[in-house]
Amino acid sequence: MEIIICILAGILFAIGVYNILQKQFLRIIVGTTLISHGAHLFILTMGELKRGLPPILTEGITQYTDPLPQALILTSIVISFGITSLILVLAYRTAKENGTDNMEQLRGNEND
């Protein structure tokens, strides 16, 4: 199970890097979002995917679920949602003011 999720996280990282290298601003945003989702899966996998009892430590319980990876992922999801919404607003404003979302034209390179 962990191997499959590691492969899925690697695929998300690869697709995210490919999208970051594109010229359209929206694809760059999608790429950063995919990389953050790959990081979420990676953190979850490194926290050992195991099923057990709730994370309440009492006498006699040997199998319990570690809540730390889940808390880290939840915090990361909230932060990445905020960053993604901020970047989307900035991209919309940039495209509206400049009339394009092509990064080459926004940089001032008129070759393309």
C-alpha positions, 0 to 999 in steps of 0.5 A: 500500500505504501509503495503505491502511494509513494509512486502516486506522490512521485507522479504528482511531483513529476506532473507538477514540475512539468506544469511549472515549466509551462508558459501559461500562468494558470498551468504554473498554479496547477503545478504548484497545487499538484506538488503540494498534494504530492507532499501531502501524500508523502507526509502521510506515507512517511507517517506509516499508514497503519490502522489501529485504535484511536490515538488515546493512550491508556493501559493495555493498548498497543496498537494506536494511530499516530495523530501527528502526520494527520495534523501536519497534513491538515495544517499543510492543506489549509496553508496550501489552500490559502496560498493557492487562492492568493496566487489565483487572485494575483494571476487574475489581476495580472491577466486582466491588467496586462491582457495575457497570461503568457509568462514570456510576454509578462517578462517582456520577451517579445520573441514568442 
